[in-house]
């Protein structure tokens, strides 16, 4: 049975929410770790896409 204390004001169950479970933050951390491990910063410097113009600032 789901914990009734985890029902938010929006009416949804917090236990299923990505904010409550932290899954988005965990995936973001893992992606950043993988990009660093593969030296993506160097690759982003030579990619001709404007989306990577400020990648070094991250």
C-alpha positions as CSV (number, residue, x, y, z in Angstrom):
1,X,0.0,0.0,0.0
2,X,1.3,3.4,-0.9
3,X,2.1,5.9,1.9
4,X,-0.8,8.4,2.1
5,X,1.7,11.0,3.4
6,X,3.4,11.0,0.0
7,X,0.3,12.4,-1.8
8,X,1.2,15.9,-2.9
9,X,-1.0,19.0,-3.1
10,X,-1.2,18.3,-6.9
11,X,-2.9,15.0,-6.1
12,X,-0.2,12.8,-7.5
13,X,1.8,10.2,-5.5
14,X,5.3,11.6,-4.7
15,X,6.8,8.1,-4.7
16,X,6.4,7.9,-8.5
17,X,7.7,11.4,-9.2
18,X,11.1,11.9,-10.7
19,X,11.7,14.8,-8.3
20,X,11.1,12.7,-5.2
21,X,13.0,9.6,-6.4
22,X,15.9,11.7,-7.7
23,X,16.2,9.7,-10.9
24,X,16.7,12.7,-13.1
25,X,19.6,14.0,-10.9
26,X,21.1,10.5,-10.8
27,X,21.0,10.2,-14.6
28,X,22.4,13.7,-15.1
29,X,25.3,12.9,-12.8
30,X,26.0,9.6,-14.6
31,X,25.9,11.3,-18.0
32,X,28.3,14.0,-16.9
33,X,30.7,11.4,-15.5
34,X,30.6,9.5,-18.8
35,X,31.2,12.6,-20.9
36,X,34.2,13.5,-18.7
37,X,35.5,9.9,-18.9
38,X,35.4,10.1,-22.7
39,X,36.9,13.6,-22.9
40,X,33.8,15.0,-24.6
41,X,35.0,18.5,-23.9
42,X,37.8,18.2,-26.5
43,X,35.3,16.8,-29.0
44,X,32.8,19.6,-28.3
45,X,35.5,22.2,-29.1
46,X,35.7,21.1,-32.8
47,X,32.0,20.3,-33.4
48,X,30.4,22.8,-35.7
49,X,27.2,23.2,-33.7
50,X,26.3,26.4,-31.8
51,X,24.9,24.3,-28.9
52,X,28.4,23.4,-28.0
53,X,29.8,26.9,-28.0
54,X,29.8,27.3,-24.2
55,X,30.3,23.6,-23.3
56,X,33.6,24.4,-21.6
57,X,31.7,26.6,-19.1
58,X,29.8,23.7,-17.7
